[in-house]
Amino acid sequence: MTWEEMYTRIQRLEQEVHSLRRDNCLLQEQVNQIKPIAIEHITYKVQELHVETLSGTLNVGLASQAMVEDMNGFVDEITEKFGTNLEINPGRNSTQEKSSNKKEGA
């Protein structure tokens, strides 16, 4: 590569760097002009959803890996405070519940 070719290439690279810097400045200005969006309130309209298939497990408020003793203690506390009848049946699955419901209904 000759000196003239190197000089031409360096000039072209300098022009490209200058162009990229200018583009970068313009983009930074555009980003600075963007105002953040503040979402103050979200309303979910669950009743308007159409669900064809629903499967899985929903754990609300309690960890799914809680120890049975901890759960029994929690149930005892609620029973004492609110006078409710709660019962934990570890090992009972949906198949057993369905079959017991059928027996009760018969």
Secondary structure, DSSP 8 states (H G I E B T S, - for coil): --HHHHHHHHHHHHHHHHHHHHHHHHHHHHHHH------------GGG---S---S----SS-TT--HHHHHHHHHHHHHHH-------TT--HHHHHHHHHHHH-
